[in-house]
Amino acid sequence: MGQGRRRGLDPDTSGDGEVSVSFFVWTRDVDESGYFDDLDAVYEQGEQMLAGFLPGIEESPLAGHLIEAEVTEADGDEFVKLKKWALDGRVLTAGVIQHDTDLPVMVVVALEEPGLRAHVSAPSLRSAPARSRAGGGRRGSVGAAHGPDLG
């Protein structure tokens, strides 16, 4: 099986000058077959990486400004697992996501203004149905295509 690695950063701006930024703190590429032999094990590995990353947010200087936000049904459809906060009119989301069944599983962190979600999605990602998993939804298209390799 492939190894997880750190990936990239993707800023995005709208015509109104608003900015949305997402970055991947961990990525696990598909196996040589183009899929995962054990998708649930890869999701579990992503969830473990997310759990290890969350204290960096929750214990950061931002912690005093973060208000835990409600996870919506749409969030559950996009993410395998996530945590979400409100921050000065923006939404900070950290979660495990897979854009499509033959694409990597990633731990992504995104800071976005409400209503910008359409600007965050990368047009190069295909929109195909993703697999469902017990206790989690399907993976949708939030974040962006892979950025430059950072590690």
PyMOL commands that place a pseudoatom at each C-alpha (Angstrom):
pseudoatom trace, name=CA, resn=MET, resi=1, chain=A, elem=C, hetatm=0, pos=[0.000, 0.000, 0.000]
pseudoatom trace, name=CA, resn=GLY, resi=2, chain=A, elem=C, hetatm=0, pos=[1.121, 3.562, -0.660]
pseudoatom trace, name=CA, resn=GLN, resi=3, chain=A, elem=C, hetatm=0, pos=[2.410, 5.784, 2.082]
pseudoatom trace, name=CA, resn=GLY, resi=4, chain=A, elem=C, hetatm=0, pos=[0.717, 8.957, 3.303]
pseudoatom trace, name=CA, resn=ARG, resi=5, chain=A, elem=C, hetatm=0, pos=[2.471, 12.240, 2.652]
pseudoatom trace, name=CA, resn=ARG, resi=6, chain=A, elem=C, hetatm=0, pos=[2.036, 15.971, 2.999]
pseudoatom trace, name=CA, resn=ARG, resi=7, chain=A, elem=C, hetatm=0, pos=[0.765, 17.739, -0.083]
pseudoatom trace, name=CA, resn=GLY, resi=8, chain=A, elem=C, hetatm=0, pos=[-0.172, 21.264, -0.956]
pseudoatom trace, name=CA, resn=LEU, resi=9, chain=A, elem=C, hetatm=0, pos=[-1.858, 24.602, -0.632]
pseudoatom trace, name=CA, resn=ASP, resi=10, chain=A, elem=C, hetatm=0, pos=[-4.621, 26.079, -2.775]
pseudoatom trace, name=CA, resn=PRO, resi=11, chain=A, elem=C, hetatm=0, pos=[-5.759, 29.688, -2.412]
pseudoatom trace, name=CA, resn=ASP, resi=12, chain=A, elem=C, hetatm=0, pos=[-8.801, 30.839, -4.363]
pseudoatom trace, name=CA, resn=THR, resi=13, chain=A, elem=C, hetatm=0, pos=[-10.357, 34.265, -4.863]
pseudoatom trace, name=CA, resn=SER, resi=14, chain=A, elem=C, hetatm=0, pos=[-13.789, 35.272, -6.047]
pseudoatom trace, name=CA, resn=GLY, resi=15, chain=A, elem=C, hetatm=0, pos=[-14.630, 38.271, -8.203]
pseudoatom trace, name=CA, resn=ASP, resi=16, chain=A, elem=C, hetatm=0, pos=[-15.492, 40.215, -5.019]
pseudoatom trace, name=CA, resn=GLY, resi=17, chain=A, elem=C, hetatm=0, pos=[-11.946, 39.886, -3.667]
pseudoatom trace, name=CA, resn=GLU, resi=18, chain=A, elem=C, hetatm=0, pos=[-12.934, 37.280, -1.080]
pseudoatom trace, name=CA, resn=VAL, resi=19, chain=A, elem=C, hetatm=0, pos=[-10.337, 34.613, -0.391]
pseudoatom trace, name=CA, resn=SER, resi=20, chain=A, elem=C, hetatm=0, pos=[-10.747, 30.953, 0.444]
pseudoatom trace, name=CA, resn=VAL, resi=21, chain=A, elem=C, hetatm=0, pos=[-7.749, 28.807, 1.339]
pseudoatom trace, name=CA, resn=SER, resi=22, chain=A, elem=C, hetatm=0, pos=[-7.476, 25.056, 1.754]
pseudoatom trace, name=CA, resn=PHE, resi=23, chain=A, elem=C, hetatm=0, pos=[-4.455, 22.892, 2.308]
pseudoatom trace, name=CA, resn=PHE, resi=24, chain=A, elem=C, hetatm=0, pos=[-3.791, 19.211, 2.620]
pseudoatom trace, name=CA, resn=VAL, resi=25, chain=A, elem=C, hetatm=0, pos=[-1.883, 18.071, 5.678]
pseudoatom trace, name=CA, resn=TRP, resi=26, chain=A, elem=C, hetatm=0, pos=[-1.864, 14.392, 4.663]
pseudoatom trace, name=CA, resn=THR, resi=27, chain=A, elem=C, hetatm=0, pos=[-2.596, 12.509, 1.446]
pseudoatom trace, name=CA, resn=ARG, resi=28, chain=A, elem=C, hetatm=0, pos=[-2.781, 8.796, 0.733]
pseudoatom trace, name=CA, resn=ASP, resi=29, chain=A, elem=C, hetatm=0, pos=[-2.640, 7.928, -2.968]
pseudoatom trace, name=CA, resn=VAL, resi=30, chain=A, elem=C, hetatm=0, pos=[-4.600, 5.093, -4.511]
pseudoatom trace, name=CA, resn=ASP, resi=31, chain=A, elem=C, hetatm=0, pos=[-2.896, 1.732, -4.989]
pseudoatom trace, name=CA, resn=GLU, resi=32, chain=A, elem=C, hetatm=0, pos=[-1.415, 0.631, -8.323]
pseudoatom trace, name=CA, resn=SER, resi=33, chain=A, elem=C, hetatm=0, pos=[-4.855, -0.670, -9.315]
pseudoatom trace, name=CA, resn=GLY, resi=34, chain=A, elem=C, hetatm=0, pos=[-6.191, 2.910, -9.241]
pseudoatom trace, name=CA, resn=TYR, resi=35, chain=A, elem=C, hetatm=0, pos=[-8.285, 2.143, -6.170]
pseudoatom trace, name=CA, resn=PHE, resi=36, chain=A, elem=C, hetatm=0, pos=[-7.692, 1.033, -2.569]
pseudoatom trace, name=CA, resn=ASP, resi=37, chain=A, elem=C, hetatm=0, pos=[-7.585, -2.640, -1.639]
pseudoatom trace, name=CA, resn=ASP, resi=38, chain=A, elem=C, hetatm=0, pos=[-8.965, -1.775, 1.822]
pseudoatom trace, name=CA, resn=LEU, resi=39, chain=A, elem=C, hetatm=0, pos=[-10.735, 1.574, 1.650]
pseudoatom trace, name=CA, resn=ASP, resi=40, chain=A, elem=C, hetatm=0, pos=[-11.994, 1.414, 5.242]
pseudoatom trace, name=CA, resn=ALA, resi=41, chain=A, elem=C, hetatm=0, pos=[-8.416, 0.945, 6.501]
pseudoatom trace, name=CA, resn=VAL, resi=42, chain=A, elem=C, hetatm=0, pos=[-7.323, 4.013, 4.515]
pseudoatom trace, name=CA, resn=TYR, resi=43, chain=A, elem=C, hetatm=0, pos=[-10.234, 6.041, 5.947]
pseudoatom trace, name=CA, resn=GLU, resi=44, chain=A, elem=C, hetatm=0, pos=[-9.219, 4.891, 9.429]
pseudoatom trace, name=CA, resn=GLN, resi=45, chain=A, elem=C, hetatm=0, pos=[-5.633, 5.964, 8.775]
pseudoatom trace, name=CA, resn=GLY, resi=46, chain=A, elem=C, hetatm=0, pos=[-6.909, 9.379, 7.633]
pseudoatom trace, name=CA, resn=GLU, resi=47, chain=A, elem=C, hetatm=0, pos=[-9.040, 9.677, 10.773]
pseudoatom trace, name=CA, resn=GLN, resi=48, chain=A, elem=C, hetatm=0, pos=[-5.969, 8.904, 12.915]
pseudoatom trace, name=CA, resn=MET, resi=49, chain=A, elem=C, hetatm=0, pos=[-3.954, 11.573, 11.079]
pseudoatom trace, name=CA, resn=LEU, resi=50, chain=A, elem=C, hetatm=0, pos=[-6.806, 14.059, 11.606]
pseudoatom trace, name=CA, resn=ALA, resi=51, chain=A, elem=C, hetatm=0, pos=[-6.968, 13.226, 15.333]
pseudoatom trace, name=CA, resn=GLY, resi=52, chain=A, elem=C, hetatm=0, pos=[-3.235, 13.902, 15.581]
pseudoatom trace, name=CA, resn=PHE, resi=53, chain=A, elem=C, hetatm=0, pos=[-3.587, 17.206, 13.717]
pseudoatom trace, name=CA, resn=LEU, resi=54, chain=A, elem=C, hetatm=0, pos=[-6.603, 18.637, 15.597]
pseudoatom trace, name=CA, resn=PRO, resi=55, chain=A, elem=C, hetatm=0, pos=[-4.659, 19.560, 18.782]
pseudoatom trace, name=CA, resn=GLY, resi=56, chain=A, elem=C, hetatm=0, pos=[-2.540, 21.864, 16.633]
pseudoatom trace, name=CA, resn=ILE, resi=57, chain=A, elem=C, hetatm=0, pos=[-5.711, 23.855, 15.936]
pseudoatom trace, name=CA, resn=GLU, resi=58, chain=A, elem=C, hetatm=0, pos=[-7.458, 23.455, 19.280]
pseudoatom trace, name=CA, resn=GLU, resi=59, chain=A, elem=C, hetatm=0, pos=[-4.365, 24.389, 21.306]
pseudoatom trace, name=CA, resn=SER, resi=60, chain=A, elem=C, hetatm=0, pos=[-3.168, 27.168, 18.975]
pseudoatom trace, name=CA, resn=PRO, resi=61, chain=A, elem=C, hetatm=0, pos=[-3.356, 30.921, 19.624]
pseudoatom trace, name=CA, resn=LEU, resi=62, chain=A, elem=C, hetatm=0, pos=[-6.575, 30.847, 17.541]
pseudoatom trace, name=CA, resn=ALA, resi=63, chain=A, elem=C, hetatm=0, pos=[-8.305, 28.568, 20.067]
pseudoatom trace, name=CA, resn=GLY, resi=64, chain=A, elem=C, hetatm=0, pos=[-9.734, 31.492, 22.035]
pseudoatom trace, name=CA, resn=HIS, resi=65, chain=A, elem=C, hetatm=0, pos=[-11.433, 32.777, 18.870]
pseudoatom trace, name=CA, resn=LEU, resi=66, chain=A, elem=C, hetatm=0, pos=[-12.854, 29.459, 17.643]
pseudoatom trace, name=CA, resn=ILE, resi=67, chain=A, elem=C, hetatm=0, pos=[-16.490, 28.568, 18.261]
pseudoatom trace, name=CA, resn=GLU, resi=68, chain=A, elem=C, hetatm=0, pos=[-17.381, 24.964, 17.491]
pseudoatom trace, name=CA, resn=ALA, resi=69, chain=A, elem=C, hetatm=0, pos=[-19.830, 24.925, 14.571]
pseudoatom trace, name=CA, resn=GLU, resi=70, chain=A, elem=C, hetatm=0, pos=[-22.579, 22.445, 13.797]
pseudoatom trace, name=CA, resn=VAL, resi=71, chain=A, elem=C, hetatm=0, pos=[-21.749, 19.744, 11.266]
pseudoatom trace, name=CA, resn=THR, resi=72, chain=A, elem=C, hetatm=0, pos=[-24.488, 19.759, 8.629]
pseudoatom trace, name=CA, resn=GLU, resi=73, chain=A, elem=C, hetatm=0, pos=[-25.888, 16.884, 6.621]
pseudoatom trace, name=CA, resn=ALA, resi=74, chain=A, elem=C, hetatm=0, pos=[-24.076, 18.287, 3.568]
pseudoatom trace, name=CA, resn=ASP, resi=75, chain=A, elem=C, hetatm=0, pos=[-20.812, 18.178, 5.536]
pseudoatom trace, name=CA, resn=GLY, resi=76, chain=A, elem=C, hetatm=0, pos=[-21.483, 14.535, 6.378]
pseudoatom trace, name=CA, resn=ASP, resi=77, chain=A, elem=C, hetatm=0, pos=[-22.015, 13.799, 2.689]
pseudoatom trace, name=CA, resn=GLU, resi=78, chain=A, elem=C, hetatm=0, pos=[-18.650, 15.361, 1.786]
pseudoatom trace, name=CA, resn=PHE, resi=79, chain=A, elem=C, hetatm=0, pos=[-16.380, 14.247, 4.614]
pseudoatom trace, name=CA, resn=VAL, resi=80, chain=A, elem=C, hetatm=0, pos=[-15.527, 10.875, 6.113]
pseudoatom trace, name=CA, resn=LYS, resi=81, chain=A, elem=C, hetatm=0, pos=[-14.906, 12.687, 9.415]
pseudoatom trace, name=CA, resn=LEU, resi=82, chain=A, elem=C, hetatm=0, pos=[-14.584, 16.379, 10.241]
pseudoatom trace, name=CA, resn=LYS, resi=83, chain=A, elem=C, hetatm=0, pos=[-14.549, 19.113, 12.839]
pseudoatom trace, name=CA, resn=LYS, resi=84, chain=A, elem=C, hetatm=0, pos=[-15.763, 22.623, 12.104]
pseudoatom trace, name=CA, resn=TRP, resi=85, chain=A, elem=C, hetatm=0, pos=[-15.482, 26.005, 13.827]
pseudoatom trace, name=CA, resn=ALA, resi=86, chain=A, elem=C, hetatm=0, pos=[-16.710, 29.554, 13.264]
pseudoatom trace, name=CA, resn=LEU, resi=87, chain=A, elem=C, hetatm=0, pos=[-13.944, 32.156, 13.240]
pseudoatom trace, name=CA, resn=ASP, resi=88, chain=A, elem=C, hetatm=0, pos=[-14.780, 35.851, 12.790]
pseudoatom trace, name=CA, resn=GLY, resi=89, chain=A, elem=C, hetatm=0, pos=[-17.482, 35.259, 10.150]
pseudoatom trace, name=CA, resn=ARG, resi=90, chain=A, elem=C, hetatm=0, pos=[-15.540, 32.493, 8.415]
pseudoatom trace, name=CA, resn=VAL, resi=91, chain=A, elem=C, hetatm=0, pos=[-15.691, 28.725, 8.712]
pseudoatom trace, name=CA, resn=LEU, resi=92, chain=A, elem=C, hetatm=0, pos=[-12.613, 26.666, 9.577]
pseudoatom trace, name=CA, resn=THR, resi=93, chain=A, elem=C, hetatm=0, pos=[-13.004, 22.997, 8.680]
pseudoatom trace, name=CA, resn=ALA, resi=94, chain=A, elem=C, hetatm=0, pos=[-10.581, 20.123, 9.252]
pseudoatom trace, name=CA, resn=GLY, resi=95, chain=A, elem=C, hetatm=0, pos=[-11.538, 16.730, 7.917]
pseudoatom trace, name=CA, resn=VAL, resi=96, chain=A, elem=C, hetatm=0, pos=[-10.875, 13.543, 6.014]
pseudoatom trace, name=CA, resn=ILE, resi=97, chain=A, elem=C, hetatm=0, pos=[-12.145, 13.640, 2.439]
pseudoatom trace, name=CA, resn=GLN, resi=98, chain=A, elem=C, hetatm=0, pos=[-11.974, 11.690, -0.810]
pseudoatom trace, name=CA, resn=HIS, resi=99, chain=A, elem=C, hetatm=0, pos=[-13.141, 13.540, -3.932]
pseudoatom trace, name=CA, resn=ASP, resi=100, chain=A, elem=C, hetatm=0, pos=[-13.780, 10.380, -5.951]
pseudoatom trace, name=CA, resn=THR, resi=101, chain=A, elem=C, hetatm=0, pos=[-13.242, 6.648, -5.485]
pseudoatom trace, name=CA, resn=ASP, resi=102, chain=A, elem=C, hetatm=0, pos=[-10.100, 6.600, -7.643]
pseudoatom trace, name=CA, resn=LEU, resi=103, chain=A, elem=C, hetatm=0, pos=[-8.534, 9.725, -6.081]
pseudoatom trace, name=CA, resn=PRO, resi=104, chain=A, elem=C, hetatm=0, pos=[-6.452, 10.059, -2.906]
pseudoatom trace, name=CA, resn=VAL, resi=105, chain=A, elem=C, hetatm=0, pos=[-7.865, 10.195, 0.600]
pseudoatom trace, name=CA, resn=MET, resi=106, chain=A, elem=C, hetatm=0, pos=[-6.768, 13.468, 2.217]
pseudoatom trace, name=CA, resn=VAL, resi=107, chain=A, elem=C, hetatm=0, pos=[-6.816, 15.326, 5.494]
pseudoatom trace, name=CA, resn=VAL, resi=108, chain=A, elem=C, hetatm=0, pos=[-7.727, 18.861, 4.458]
pseudoatom trace, name=CA, resn=VAL, resi=109, chain=A, elem=C, hetatm=0, pos=[-8.005, 22.106, 6.399]
pseudoatom trace, name=CA, resn=ALA, resi=110, chain=A, elem=C, hetatm=0, pos=[-10.026, 24.908, 4.811]
pseudoatom trace, name=CA, resn=LEU, resi=111, chain=A, elem=C, hetatm=0, pos=[-10.814, 28.469, 5.824]
pseudoatom trace, name=CA, resn=GLU, resi=112, chain=A, elem=C, hetatm=0, pos=[-13.688, 29.902, 3.837]
pseudoatom trace, name=CA, resn=GLU, resi=113, chain=A, elem=C, hetatm=0, pos=[-16.312, 32.586, 3.951]
pseudoatom trace, name=CA, resn=PRO, resi=114, chain=A, elem=C, hetatm=0, pos=[-19.941, 31.381, 3.865]
pseudoatom trace, name=CA, resn=GLY, resi=115, chain=A, elem=C, hetatm=0, pos=[-21.197, 31.187, 0.293]
pseudoatom trace, name=CA, resn=LEU, resi=116, chain=A, elem=C, hetatm=0, pos=[-17.718, 30.570, -1.161]
pseudoatom trace, name=CA, resn=ARG, resi=117, chain=A, elem=C, hetatm=0, pos=[-17.966, 26.785, -1.247]
pseudoatom trace, name=CA, resn=ALA, resi=118, chain=A, elem=C, hetatm=0, pos=[-18.595, 26.865, -5.009]
pseudoatom trace, name=CA, resn=HIS, resi=119, chain=A, elem=C, hetatm=0, pos=[-15.333, 28.801, -5.464]
pseudoatom trace, name=CA, resn=VAL, resi=120, chain=A, elem=C, hetatm=0, pos=[-13.345, 26.265, -3.464]
pseudoatom trace, name=CA, resn=SER, resi=121, chain=A, elem=C, hetatm=0, pos=[-14.097, 23.234, -5.595]
pseudoatom trace, name=CA, resn=ALA, resi=122, chain=A, elem=C, hetatm=0, pos=[-11.513, 22.525, -8.264]
pseudoatom trace, name=CA, resn=PRO, resi=123, chain=A, elem=C, hetatm=0, pos=[-13.006, 22.230, -11.758]
pseudoatom trace, name=CA, resn=SER, resi=124, chain=A, elem=C, hetatm=0, pos=[-10.435, 19.579, -12.674]
pseudoatom trace, name=CA, resn=LEU, resi=125, chain=A, elem=C, hetatm=0, pos=[-11.915, 17.063, -10.226]
pseudoatom trace, name=CA, resn=ARG, resi=126, chain=A, elem=C, hetatm=0, pos=[-14.493, 14.691, -11.624]
pseudoatom trace, name=CA, resn=SER, resi=127, chain=A, elem=C, hetatm=0, pos=[-17.867, 14.489, -9.997]
pseudoatom trace, name=CA, resn=ALA, resi=128, chain=A, elem=C, hetatm=0, pos=[-18.728, 10.827, -9.749]
pseudoatom trace, name=CA, resn=PRO, resi=129, chain=A, elem=C, hetatm=0, pos=[-20.554, 8.956, -7.033]
pseudoatom trace, name=CA, resn=ALA, resi=130, chain=A, elem=C, hetatm=0, pos=[-18.272, 7.922, -4.213]
pseudoatom trace, name=CA, resn=ARG, resi=131, chain=A, elem=C, hetatm=0, pos=[-18.589, 4.877, -2.008]
pseudoatom trace, name=CA, resn=SER, resi=132, chain=A, elem=C, hetatm=0, pos=[-20.565, 5.086, 1.204]
pseudoatom trace, name=CA, resn=ARG, resi=133, chain=A, elem=C, hetatm=0, pos=[-19.209, 3.830, 4.481]
pseudoatom trace, name=CA, resn=ALA, resi=134, chain=A, elem=C, hetatm=0, pos=[-20.937, 2.917, 7.708]
pseudoatom trace, name=CA, resn=GLY, resi=135, chain=A, elem=C, hetatm=0, pos=[-20.796, 5.849, 10.116]
pseudoatom trace, name=CA, resn=GLY, resi=136, chain=A, elem=C, hetatm=0, pos=[-19.739, 8.319, 7.419]
pseudoatom trace, name=CA, resn=GLY, resi=137, chain=A, elem=C, hetatm=0, pos=[-21.039, 9.864, 4.262]
pseudoatom trace, name=CA, resn=ARG, resi=138, chain=A, elem=C, hetatm=0, pos=[-19.730, 9.849, 0.750]
pseudoatom trace, name=CA, resn=ARG, resi=139, chain=A, elem=C, hetatm=0, pos=[-16.875, 12.039, -0.323]
pseudoatom trace, name=CA, resn=GLY, resi=140, chain=A, elem=C, hetatm=0, pos=[-17.797, 15.127, -2.322]
pseudoatom trace, name=CA, resn=SER, resi=141, chain=A, elem=C, hetatm=0, pos=[-15.778, 17.910, -3.869]
pseudoatom trace, name=CA, resn=VAL, resi=142, chain=A, elem=C, hetatm=0, pos=[-14.453, 20.414, -1.385]
pseudoatom trace, name=CA, resn=GLY, resi=143, chain=A, elem=C, hetatm=0, pos=[-10.908, 21.663, -1.302]
pseudoatom trace, name=CA, resn=ALA, resi=144, chain=A, elem=C, hetatm=0, pos=[-8.935, 21.687, -4.499]
pseudoatom trace, name=CA, resn=ALA, resi=145, chain=A, elem=C, hetatm=0, pos=[-6.694, 19.711, -6.754]
pseudoatom trace, name=CA, resn=HIS, resi=146, chain=A, elem=C, hetatm=0, pos=[-3.276, 18.732, -5.507]
pseudoatom trace, name=CA, resn=GLY, resi=147, chain=A, elem=C, hetatm=0, pos=[-0.938, 21.616, -4.911]
pseudoatom trace, name=CA, resn=PRO, resi=148, chain=A, elem=C, hetatm=0, pos=[2.836, 21.496, -4.978]
pseudoatom trace, name=CA, resn=ASP, resi=149, chain=A, elem=C, hetatm=0, pos=[4.493, 18.749, -2.999]
pseudoatom trace, name=CA, resn=LEU, resi=150, chain=A, elem=C, hetatm=0, pos=[5.621, 20.271, 0.312]
pseudoatom trace, name=CA, resn=GLY, resi=151, chain=A, elem=C, hetatm=0, pos=[7.333, 17.338, 1.880]
for i in range(1, 151): cmd.bond("trace and resi %d" % i, "trace and resi %d" % (i + 1))
show_as sticks, trace
zoom trace
